[in-house]
Amino acid sequence: MSPSAGSFSNSPEALVVGLARTGDRSAFAELVRRRQSWVRKLMRRFSGDATLADDLAQQVFLQAWRDIARIREPKRFGAWLKRLTLNIWLKHQRVKDPLRGADEDSQSDLVSRDSPDISMDLERALATLSNPARLCVVLSYHEGMSHGEIAELVELPLGTVKSHIRRATGQLREMLSAYSSSPGEQK
């Protein structure tokens, strides 16, 4: 009989992963408990949509349950889960959910339609970026990955990754600085 998920709360993650690899549902539930907030937050930053992020996070953990027996190094579970999360996001992007319907031009119009007096937070600013640029920025600034790591993970040339990050950072800086200054300070 398997111990309850609460009994794993102080266990090292590699041990919990090892048990989950054998089909222990309680161990896997503990992994979900530990990592669900991080996966949801990452998906939210990728998508800019909390509901979509929750749906995609569920897909990540469903796929993780199916594939967890394939993990060769339980201590690398975090990196494996990050890669799985990214793969689910990229798969979603390839399918192009017909309900989203917003292209890059309409996303960039979000800023110009609103009054300059309305404050804009980072999540909303990220949503105005193209999907590849947002992905690179989130992996760089939110996940702390190097440009080389991002290029390898998303399978883009290093120069393209650097270009996405440089341009997107400039766009974010411009959008957020315009919204953070008072009306009298704007140029």
PyMOL commands that place a pseudoatom at each C-alpha (Angstrom):
pseudoatom trace, name=CA, resn=MET, resi=1, chain=A, elem=C, hetatm=0, pos=[0.000, 0.000, 0.000]
pseudoatom trace, name=CA, resn=SER, resi=2, chain=A, elem=C, hetatm=0, pos=[1.283, 3.425, -0.974]
pseudoatom trace, name=CA, resn=PRO, resi=3, chain=A, elem=C, hetatm=0, pos=[1.803, 6.166, 1.616]
pseudoatom trace, name=CA, resn=SER, resi=4, chain=A, elem=C, hetatm=0, pos=[-0.336, 9.277, 1.428]
pseudoatom trace, name=CA, resn=ALA, resi=5, chain=A, elem=C, hetatm=0, pos=[0.919, 12.292, -0.538]
pseudoatom trace, name=CA, resn=GLY, resi=6, chain=A, elem=C, hetatm=0, pos=[1.460, 14.189, 2.710]
pseudoatom trace, name=CA, resn=SER, resi=7, chain=A, elem=C, hetatm=0, pos=[4.086, 11.669, 3.792]
pseudoatom trace, name=CA, resn=PHE, resi=8, chain=A, elem=C, hetatm=0, pos=[6.285, 12.760, 0.848]
pseudoatom trace, name=CA, resn=SER, resi=9, chain=A, elem=C, hetatm=0, pos=[6.275, 16.459, 1.719]
pseudoatom trace, name=CA, resn=ASN, resi=10, chain=A, elem=C, hetatm=0, pos=[9.765, 16.344, 3.274]
pseudoatom trace, name=CA, resn=SER, resi=11, chain=A, elem=C, hetatm=0, pos=[11.219, 13.774, 0.888]
pseudoatom trace, name=CA, resn=PRO, resi=12, chain=A, elem=C, hetatm=0, pos=[13.851, 14.714, -1.676]
pseudoatom trace, name=CA, resn=GLU, resi=13, chain=A, elem=C, hetatm=0, pos=[12.339, 15.215, -5.112]
pseudoatom trace, name=CA, resn=ALA, resi=14, chain=A, elem=C, hetatm=0, pos=[14.542, 12.550, -6.714]
pseudoatom trace, name=CA, resn=LEU, resi=15, chain=A, elem=C, hetatm=0, pos=[13.133, 9.963, -4.302]
pseudoatom trace, name=CA, resn=VAL, resi=16, chain=A, elem=C, hetatm=0, pos=[9.547, 11.023, -5.034]
pseudoatom trace, name=CA, resn=VAL, resi=17, chain=A, elem=C, hetatm=0, pos=[10.251, 10.898, -8.782]
pseudoatom trace, name=CA, resn=GLY, resi=18, chain=A, elem=C, hetatm=0, pos=[11.732, 7.422, -8.389]
pseudoatom trace, name=CA, resn=LEU, resi=19, chain=A, elem=C, hetatm=0, pos=[8.557, 6.230, -6.669]
pseudoatom trace, name=CA, resn=ALA, resi=20, chain=A, elem=C, hetatm=0, pos=[6.338, 7.921, -9.251]
pseudoatom trace, name=CA, resn=ARG, resi=21, chain=A, elem=C, hetatm=0, pos=[8.303, 6.145, -11.998]
pseudoatom trace, name=CA, resn=THR, resi=22, chain=A, elem=C, hetatm=0, pos=[7.098, 2.848, -10.543]
pseudoatom trace, name=CA, resn=GLY, resi=23, chain=A, elem=C, hetatm=0, pos=[3.468, 3.947, -10.840]
pseudoatom trace, name=CA, resn=ASP, resi=24, chain=A, elem=C, hetatm=0, pos=[2.998, 5.283, -7.316]
pseudoatom trace, name=CA, resn=ARG, resi=25, chain=A, elem=C, hetatm=0, pos=[0.083, 7.715, -7.688]
pseudoatom trace, name=CA, resn=SER, resi=26, chain=A, elem=C, hetatm=0, pos=[0.659, 9.322, -4.295]
pseudoatom trace, name=CA, resn=ALA, resi=27, chain=A, elem=C, hetatm=0, pos=[4.231, 10.135, -5.239]
pseudoatom trace, name=CA, resn=PHE, resi=28, chain=A, elem=C, hetatm=0, pos=[3.091, 11.631, -8.535]
pseudoatom trace, name=CA, resn=ALA, resi=29, chain=A, elem=C, hetatm=0, pos=[0.418, 13.654, -6.719]
pseudoatom trace, name=CA, resn=GLU, resi=30, chain=A, elem=C, hetatm=0, pos=[3.198, 15.090, -4.553]
pseudoatom trace, name=CA, resn=LEU, resi=31, chain=A, elem=C, hetatm=0, pos=[5.163, 16.069, -7.664]
pseudoatom trace, name=CA, resn=VAL, resi=32, chain=A, elem=C, hetatm=0, pos=[2.093, 17.804, -9.060]
pseudoatom trace, name=CA, resn=ARG, resi=33, chain=A, elem=C, hetatm=0, pos=[1.578, 19.616, -5.759]
pseudoatom trace, name=CA, resn=ARG, resi=34, chain=A, elem=C, hetatm=0, pos=[5.193, 20.796, -5.752]
pseudoatom trace, name=CA, resn=ARG, resi=35, chain=A, elem=C, hetatm=0, pos=[5.354, 21.866, -9.386]
pseudoatom trace, name=CA, resn=GLN, resi=36, chain=A, elem=C, hetatm=0, pos=[1.832, 22.873, -10.478]
pseudoatom trace, name=CA, resn=SER, resi=37, chain=A, elem=C, hetatm=0, pos=[2.146, 26.531, -9.544]
pseudoatom trace, name=CA, resn=TRP, resi=38, chain=A, elem=C, hetatm=0, pos=[5.420, 26.840, -11.463]
pseudoatom trace, name=CA, resn=VAL, resi=39, chain=A, elem=C, hetatm=0, pos=[3.994, 25.105, -14.583]
pseudoatom trace, name=CA, resn=ARG, resi=40, chain=A, elem=C, hetatm=0, pos=[0.822, 27.215, -14.530]
pseudoatom trace, name=CA, resn=LYS, resi=41, chain=A, elem=C, hetatm=0, pos=[2.811, 30.426, -14.106]
pseudoatom trace, name=CA, resn=LEU, resi=42, chain=A, elem=C, hetatm=0, pos=[5.143, 29.485, -16.968]
pseudoatom trace, name=CA, resn=MET, resi=43, chain=A, elem=C, hetatm=0, pos=[2.185, 28.649, -19.239]
pseudoatom trace, name=CA, resn=ARG, resi=44, chain=A, elem=C, hetatm=0, pos=[0.494, 31.902, -18.259]
pseudoatom trace, name=CA, resn=ARG, resi=45, chain=A, elem=C, hetatm=0, pos=[3.588, 33.829, -19.267]
pseudoatom trace, name=CA, resn=PHE, resi=46, chain=A, elem=C, hetatm=0, pos=[3.801, 31.916, -22.555]
pseudoatom trace, name=CA, resn=SER, resi=47, chain=A, elem=C, hetatm=0, pos=[0.118, 32.369, -23.390]
pseudoatom trace, name=CA, resn=GLY, resi=48, chain=A, elem=C, hetatm=0, pos=[-1.011, 35.531, -21.605]
pseudoatom trace, name=CA, resn=ASP, resi=49, chain=A, elem=C, hetatm=0, pos=[-4.271, 33.731, -20.806]
pseudoatom trace, name=CA, resn=ALA, resi=50, chain=A, elem=C, hetatm=0, pos=[-4.936, 32.244, -17.346]
pseudoatom trace, name=CA, resn=THR, resi=51, chain=A, elem=C, hetatm=0, pos=[-7.646, 29.841, -18.513]
pseudoatom trace, name=CA, resn=LEU, resi=52, chain=A, elem=C, hetatm=0, pos=[-5.559, 28.539, -21.381]
pseudoatom trace, name=CA, resn=ALA, resi=53, chain=A, elem=C, hetatm=0, pos=[-2.571, 28.256, -19.038]
pseudoatom trace, name=CA, resn=ASP, resi=54, chain=A, elem=C, hetatm=0, pos=[-4.577, 26.079, -16.651]
pseudoatom trace, name=CA, resn=ASP, resi=55, chain=A, elem=C, hetatm=0, pos=[-5.731, 23.835, -19.507]
pseudoatom trace, name=CA, resn=LEU, resi=56, chain=A, elem=C, hetatm=0, pos=[-2.209, 23.471, -20.864]
pseudoatom trace, name=CA, resn=ALA, resi=57, chain=A, elem=C, hetatm=0, pos=[-0.798, 22.807, -17.380]
pseudoatom trace, name=CA, resn=GLN, resi=58, chain=A, elem=C, hetatm=0, pos=[-3.256, 19.931, -17.048]
pseudoatom trace, name=CA, resn=GLN, resi=59, chain=A, elem=C, hetatm=0, pos=[-1.996, 18.581, -20.360]
pseudoatom trace, name=CA, resn=VAL, resi=60, chain=A, elem=C, hetatm=0, pos=[1.576, 18.838, -19.076]
pseudoatom trace, name=CA, resn=PHE, resi=61, chain=A, elem=C, hetatm=0, pos=[0.823, 16.747, -15.998]
pseudoatom trace, name=CA, resn=LEU, resi=62, chain=A, elem=C, hetatm=0, pos=[-1.225, 14.225, -17.940]
pseudoatom trace, name=CA, resn=GLN, resi=63, chain=A, elem=C, hetatm=0, pos=[1.698, 13.761, -20.326]
pseudoatom trace, name=CA, resn=ALA, resi=64, chain=A, elem=C, hetatm=0, pos=[4.115, 13.682, -17.392]
pseudoatom trace, name=CA, resn=TRP, resi=65, chain=A, elem=C, hetatm=0, pos=[2.149, 10.820, -15.806]
pseudoatom trace, name=CA, resn=ARG, resi=66, chain=A, elem=C, hetatm=0, pos=[2.244, 8.916, -19.095]
pseudoatom trace, name=CA, resn=ASP, resi=67, chain=A, elem=C, hetatm=0, pos=[5.983, 9.461, -19.605]
pseudoatom trace, name=CA, resn=ILE, resi=68, chain=A, elem=C, hetatm=0, pos=[7.440, 9.574, -16.099]
pseudoatom trace, name=CA, resn=ALA, resi=69, chain=A, elem=C, hetatm=0, pos=[8.716, 5.995, -16.300]
pseudoatom trace, name=CA, resn=ARG, resi=70, chain=A, elem=C, hetatm=0, pos=[11.057, 7.159, -19.092]
pseudoatom trace, name=CA, resn=ILE, resi=71, chain=A, elem=C, hetatm=0, pos=[13.004, 9.571, -16.884]
pseudoatom trace, name=CA, resn=ARG, resi=72, chain=A, elem=C, hetatm=0, pos=[16.521, 8.199, -16.651]
pseudoatom trace, name=CA, resn=GLU, resi=73, chain=A, elem=C, hetatm=0, pos=[17.779, 10.618, -14.013]
pseudoatom trace, name=CA, resn=PRO, resi=74, chain=A, elem=C, hetatm=0, pos=[15.172, 11.422, -11.331]
pseudoatom trace, name=CA, resn=LYS, resi=75, chain=A, elem=C, hetatm=0, pos=[17.321, 14.332, -10.076]
pseudoatom trace, name=CA, resn=ARG, resi=76, chain=A, elem=C, hetatm=0, pos=[16.749, 16.051, -13.461]
pseudoatom trace, name=CA, resn=PHE, resi=77, chain=A, elem=C, hetatm=0, pos=[12.965, 16.030, -13.102]
pseudoatom trace, name=CA, resn=GLY, resi=78, chain=A, elem=C, hetatm=0, pos=[12.743, 19.852, -13.113]
pseudoatom trace, name=CA, resn=ALA, resi=79, chain=A, elem=C, hetatm=0, pos=[14.592, 20.143, -16.430]
pseudoatom trace, name=CA, resn=TRP, resi=80, chain=A, elem=C, hetatm=0, pos=[12.534, 17.283, -17.881]
pseudoatom trace, name=CA, resn=LEU, resi=81, chain=A, elem=C, hetatm=0, pos=[9.293, 18.938, -16.775]
pseudoatom trace, name=CA, resn=LYS, resi=82, chain=A, elem=C, hetatm=0, pos=[10.410, 22.305, -18.206]
pseudoatom trace, name=CA, resn=ARG, resi=83, chain=A, elem=C, hetatm=0, pos=[11.096, 20.639, -21.564]
pseudoatom trace, name=CA, resn=LEU, resi=84, chain=A, elem=C, hetatm=0, pos=[7.723, 18.863, -21.443]
pseudoatom trace, name=CA, resn=THR, resi=85, chain=A, elem=C, hetatm=0, pos=[5.978, 22.162, -20.626]
pseudoatom trace, name=CA, resn=LEU, resi=86, chain=A, elem=C, hetatm=0, pos=[7.670, 23.863, -23.550]
pseudoatom trace, name=CA, resn=ASN, resi=87, chain=A, elem=C, hetatm=0, pos=[6.777, 20.985, -25.887]
pseudoatom trace, name=CA, resn=ILE, resi=88, chain=A, elem=C, hetatm=0, pos=[3.100, 21.180, -24.886]
pseudoatom trace, name=CA, resn=TRP, resi=89, chain=A, elem=C, hetatm=0, pos=[3.164, 24.947, -25.513]
pseudoatom trace, name=CA, resn=LEU, resi=90, chain=A, elem=C, hetatm=0, pos=[4.832, 24.557, -28.916]
pseudoatom trace, name=CA, resn=LYS, resi=91, chain=A, elem=C, hetatm=0, pos=[2.353, 21.832, -29.872]
pseudoatom trace, name=CA, resn=HIS, resi=92, chain=A, elem=C, hetatm=0, pos=[-0.488, 24.172, -28.934]
pseudoatom trace, name=CA, resn=GLN, resi=93, chain=A, elem=C, hetatm=0, pos=[1.068, 26.887, -31.098]
pseudoatom trace, name=CA, resn=ARG, resi=94, chain=A, elem=C, hetatm=0, pos=[1.315, 24.544, -34.093]
pseudoatom trace, name=CA, resn=VAL, resi=95, chain=A, elem=C, hetatm=0, pos=[-2.342, 23.590, -33.777]
pseudoatom trace, name=CA, resn=LYS, resi=96, chain=A, elem=C, hetatm=0, pos=[-3.355, 27.268, -33.560]
pseudoatom trace, name=CA, resn=ASP, resi=97, chain=A, elem=C, hetatm=0, pos=[-6.432, 27.123, -31.390]
pseudoatom trace, name=CA, resn=PRO, resi=98, chain=A, elem=C, hetatm=0, pos=[-9.229, 28.569, -33.586]
pseudoatom trace, name=CA, resn=LEU, resi=99, chain=A, elem=C, hetatm=0, pos=[-10.888, 30.196, -30.581]
pseudoatom trace, name=CA, resn=ARG, resi=100, chain=A, elem=C, hetatm=0, pos=[-7.871, 32.428, -29.944]
pseudoatom trace, name=CA, resn=GLY, resi=101, chain=A, elem=C, hetatm=0, pos=[-8.210, 34.222, -33.266]
pseudoatom trace, name=CA, resn=ALA, resi=102, chain=A, elem=C, hetatm=0, pos=[-5.907, 37.085, -32.302]
pseudoatom trace, name=CA, resn=ASP, resi=103, chain=A, elem=C, hetatm=0, pos=[-3.001, 37.650, -34.639]
pseudoatom trace, name=CA, resn=GLU, resi=104, chain=A, elem=C, hetatm=0, pos=[0.103, 39.667, -33.818]
pseudoatom trace, name=CA, resn=ASP, resi=105, chain=A, elem=C, hetatm=0, pos=[-1.309, 42.882, -35.341]
pseudoatom trace, name=CA, resn=SER, resi=106, chain=A, elem=C, hetatm=0, pos=[-4.426, 42.829, -33.174]
pseudoatom trace, name=CA, resn=GLN, resi=107, chain=A, elem=C, hetatm=0, pos=[-2.307, 42.073, -30.105]
pseudoatom trace, name=CA, resn=SER, resi=108, chain=A, elem=C, hetatm=0, pos=[-0.142, 45.118, -30.692]
pseudoatom trace, name=CA, resn=ASP, resi=109, chain=A, elem=C, hetatm=0, pos=[-3.313, 47.224, -31.054]
pseudoatom trace, name=CA, resn=LEU, resi=110, chain=A, elem=C, hetatm=0, pos=[-4.144, 46.490, -27.389]
pseudoatom trace, name=CA, resn=VAL, resi=111, chain=A, elem=C, hetatm=0, pos=[-1.762, 49.208, -26.305]
pseudoatom trace, name=CA, resn=SER, resi=112, chain=A, elem=C, hetatm=0, pos=[-2.869, 51.872, -28.770]
pseudoatom trace, name=CA, resn=ARG, resi=113, chain=A, elem=C, hetatm=0, pos=[-6.613, 51.383, -28.081]
pseudoatom trace, name=CA, resn=ASP, resi=114, chain=A, elem=C, hetatm=0, pos=[-6.278, 51.993, -24.353]
pseudoatom trace, name=CA, resn=SER, resi=115, chain=A, elem=C, hetatm=0, pos=[-5.942, 55.324, -22.660]
pseudoatom trace, name=CA, resn=PRO, resi=116, chain=A, elem=C, hetatm=0, pos=[-2.390, 56.190, -21.528]
pseudoatom trace, name=CA, resn=ASP, resi=117, chain=A, elem=C, hetatm=0, pos=[-3.766, 56.679, -18.014]
pseudoatom trace, name=CA, resn=ILE, resi=118, chain=A, elem=C, hetatm=0, pos=[-4.454, 52.954, -17.601]
pseudoatom trace, name=CA, resn=SER, resi=119, chain=A, elem=C, hetatm=0, pos=[-1.553, 51.142, -15.973]
pseudoatom trace, name=CA, resn=MET, resi=120, chain=A, elem=C, hetatm=0, pos=[-0.213, 48.145, -17.860]
pseudoatom trace, name=CA, resn=ASP, resi=121, chain=A, elem=C, hetatm=0, pos=[1.294, 45.232, -16.032]
pseudoatom trace, name=CA, resn=LEU, resi=122, chain=A, elem=C, hetatm=0, pos=[3.961, 42.872, -17.265]
pseudoatom trace, name=CA, resn=GLU, resi=123, chain=A, elem=C, hetatm=0, pos=[1.538, 40.067, -18.131]
pseudoatom trace, name=CA, resn=ARG, resi=124, chain=A, elem=C, hetatm=0, pos=[-0.462, 42.336, -20.400]
pseudoatom trace, name=CA, resn=ALA, resi=125, chain=A, elem=C, hetatm=0, pos=[2.687, 43.746, -21.986]
pseudoatom trace, name=CA, resn=LEU, resi=126, chain=A, elem=C, hetatm=0, pos=[3.987, 40.234, -22.641]
pseudoatom trace, name=CA, resn=ALA, resi=127, chain=A, elem=C, hetatm=0, pos=[0.700, 39.377, -24.363]
pseudoatom trace, name=CA, resn=THR, resi=128, chain=A, elem=C, hetatm=0, pos=[1.415, 42.017, -27.016]
pseudoatom trace, name=CA, resn=LEU, resi=129, chain=A, elem=C, hetatm=0, pos=[4.624, 40.289, -28.143]
pseudoatom trace, name=CA, resn=SER, resi=130, chain=A, elem=C, hetatm=0, pos=[4.772, 37.736, -30.936]
pseudoatom trace, name=CA, resn=ASN, resi=131, chain=A, elem=C, hetatm=0, pos=[4.715, 34.156, -29.668]
pseudoatom trace, name=CA, resn=PRO, resi=132, chain=A, elem=C, hetatm=0, pos=[8.384, 33.400, -30.463]
pseudoatom trace, name=CA, resn=ALA, resi=133, chain=A, elem=C, hetatm=0, pos=[9.570, 36.647, -28.847]
pseudoatom trace, name=CA, resn=ARG, resi=134, chain=A, elem=C, hetatm=0, pos=[7.409, 36.101, -25.741]
pseudoatom trace, name=CA, resn=LEU, resi=135, chain=A, elem=C, hetatm=0, pos=[8.712, 32.545, -25.428]
pseudoatom trace, name=CA, resn=CYS, resi=136, chain=A, elem=C, hetatm=0, pos=[12.350, 33.681, -25.586]
pseudoatom trace, name=CA, resn=VAL, resi=137, chain=A, elem=C, hetatm=0, pos=[11.806, 36.546, -23.126]
pseudoatom trace, name=CA, resn=VAL, resi=138, chain=A, elem=C, hetatm=0, pos=[9.988, 34.355, -20.607]
pseudoatom trace, name=CA, resn=LEU, resi=139, chain=A, elem=C, hetatm=0, pos=[12.655, 31.657, -20.760]
pseudoatom trace, name=CA, resn=SER, resi=140, chain=A, elem=C, hetatm=0, pos=[15.412, 34.261, -20.402]
pseudoatom trace, name=CA, resn=TYR, resi=141, chain=A, elem=C, hetatm=0, pos=[14.022, 36.512, -17.670]
pseudoatom trace, name=CA, resn=HIS, resi=142, chain=A, elem=C, hetatm=0, pos=[11.512, 34.294, -15.872]
pseudoatom trace, name=CA, resn=GLU, resi=143, chain=A, elem=C, hetatm=0, pos=[13.431, 31.016, -16.072]
pseudoatom trace, name=CA, resn=GLY, resi=144, chain=A, elem=C, hetatm=0, pos=[16.934, 32.518, -16.009]
pseudoatom trace, name=CA, resn=MET, resi=145, chain=A, elem=C, hetatm=0, pos=[18.107, 30.553, -19.030]
pseudoatom trace, name=CA, resn=SER, resi=146, chain=A, elem=C, hetatm=0, pos=[21.066, 31.664, -21.138]
pseudoatom trace, name=CA, resn=HIS, resi=147, chain=A, elem=C, hetatm=0, pos=[20.605, 32.530, -24.809]
pseudoatom trace, name=CA, resn=GLY, resi=148, chain=A, elem=C, hetatm=0, pos=[22.419, 29.317, -25.743]
pseudoatom trace, name=CA, resn=GLU, resi=149, chain=A, elem=C, hetatm=0, pos=[20.158, 27.194, -23.547]
pseudoatom trace, name=CA, resn=ILE, resi=150, chain=A, elem=C, hetatm=0, pos=[17.077, 28.816, -25.060]
pseudoatom trace, name=CA, resn=ALA, resi=151, chain=A, elem=C, hetatm=0, pos=[18.353, 28.286, -28.608]
pseudoatom trace, name=CA, resn=GLU, resi=152, chain=A, elem=C, hetatm=0, pos=[18.907, 24.603, -27.864]
pseudoatom trace, name=CA, resn=LEU, resi=153, chain=A, elem=C, hetatm=0, pos=[15.584, 24.159, -26.081]
pseudoatom trace, name=CA, resn=VAL, resi=154, chain=A, elem=C, hetatm=0, pos=[13.373, 25.887, -28.659]
pseudoatom trace, name=CA, resn=GLU, resi=155, chain=A, elem=C, hetatm=0, pos=[15.516, 24.797, -31.613]
pseudoatom trace, name=CA, resn=LEU, resi=156, chain=A, elem=C, hetatm=0, pos=[16.104, 28.289, -32.994]
pseudoatom trace, name=CA, resn=PRO, resi=157, chain=A, elem=C, hetatm=0, pos=[19.419, 29.760, -34.154]
pseudoatom trace, name=CA, resn=LEU, resi=158, chain=A, elem=C, hetatm=0, pos=[21.275, 31.605, -31.390]
pseudoatom trace, name=CA, resn=GLY, resi=159, chain=A, elem=C, hetatm=0, pos=[21.166, 34.871, -33.357]
pseudoatom trace, name=CA, resn=THR, resi=160, chain=A, elem=C, hetatm=0, pos=[17.397, 34.615, -33.715]
pseudoatom trace, name=CA, resn=VAL, resi=161, chain=A, elem=C, hetatm=0, pos=[16.984, 34.074, -29.971]
pseudoatom trace, name=CA, resn=LYS, resi=162, chain=A, elem=C, hetatm=0, pos=[19.197, 37.065, -29.199]
pseudoatom trace, name=CA, resn=SER, resi=163, chain=A, elem=C, hetatm=0, pos=[17.293, 39.192, -31.703]
pseudoatom trace, name=CA, resn=HIS, resi=164, chain=A, elem=C, hetatm=0, pos=[13.896, 38.201, -30.266]
pseudoatom trace, name=CA, resn=ILE, resi=165, chain=A, elem=C, hetatm=0, pos=[15.049, 39.008, -26.743]
pseudoatom trace, name=CA, resn=ARG, resi=166, chain=A, elem=C, hetatm=0, pos=[16.676, 42.332, -27.694]
pseudoatom trace, name=CA, resn=ARG, resi=167, chain=A, elem=C, hetatm=0, pos=[13.684, 43.597, -29.696]
pseudoatom trace, name=CA, resn=ALA, resi=168, chain=A, elem=C, hetatm=0, pos=[11.086, 42.311, -27.240]
pseudoatom trace, name=CA, resn=THR, resi=169, chain=A, elem=C, hetatm=0, pos=[12.919, 43.795, -24.259]
pseudoatom trace, name=CA, resn=GLY, resi=170, chain=A, elem=C, hetatm=0, pos=[12.972, 47.163, -26.017]
pseudoatom trace, name=CA, resn=GLN, resi=171, chain=A, elem=C, hetatm=0, pos=[9.247, 46.915, -26.787]
pseudoatom trace, name=CA, resn=LEU, resi=172, chain=A, elem=C, hetatm=0, pos=[8.441, 45.954, -23.203]
pseudoatom trace, name=CA, resn=ARG, resi=173, chain=A, elem=C, hetatm=0, pos=[10.607, 48.748, -21.819]
pseudoatom trace, name=CA, resn=GLU, resi=174, chain=A, elem=C, hetatm=0, pos=[8.871, 51.263, -24.086]
pseudoatom trace, name=CA, resn=MET, resi=175, chain=A, elem=C, hetatm=0, pos=[5.349, 50.040, -23.264]
pseudoatom trace, name=CA, resn=LEU, resi=176, chain=A, elem=C, hetatm=0, pos=[5.902, 49.792, -19.537]
pseudoatom trace, name=CA, resn=SER, resi=177, chain=A, elem=C, hetatm=0, pos=[7.757, 53.083, -19.209]
pseudoatom trace, name=CA, resn=ALA, resi=178, chain=A, elem=C, hetatm=0, pos=[4.941, 54.922, -20.999]
pseudoatom trace, name=CA, resn=TYR, resi=179, chain=A, elem=C, hetatm=0, pos=[2.423, 53.497, -18.557]
pseudoatom trace, name=CA, resn=SER, resi=180, chain=A, elem=C, hetatm=0, pos=[4.497, 53.978, -15.432]
pseudoatom trace, name=CA, resn=SER, resi=181, chain=A, elem=C, hetatm=0, pos=[5.149, 57.705, -15.864]
pseudoatom trace, name=CA, resn=SER, resi=182, chain=A, elem=C, hetatm=0, pos=[2.552, 60.280, -14.935]
pseudoatom trace, name=CA, resn=PRO, resi=183, chain=A, elem=C, hetatm=0, pos=[0.779, 62.176, -17.755]
pseudoatom trace, name=CA, resn=GLY, resi=184, chain=A, elem=C, hetatm=0, pos=[2.918, 65.254, -17.229]
pseudoatom trace, name=CA, resn=GLU, resi=185, chain=A, elem=C, hetatm=0, pos=[6.128, 63.221, -17.577]
pseudoatom trace, name=CA, resn=GLN, resi=186, chain=A, elem=C, hetatm=0, pos=[5.291, 61.503, -20.871]
pseudoatom trace, name=CA, resn=LYS, resi=187, chain=A, elem=C, hetatm=0, pos=[7.240, 62.566, -23.937]
for i in range(1, 187): cmd.bond("trace and resi %d" % i, "trace and resi %d" % (i + 1))
show_as sticks, trace
zoom trace
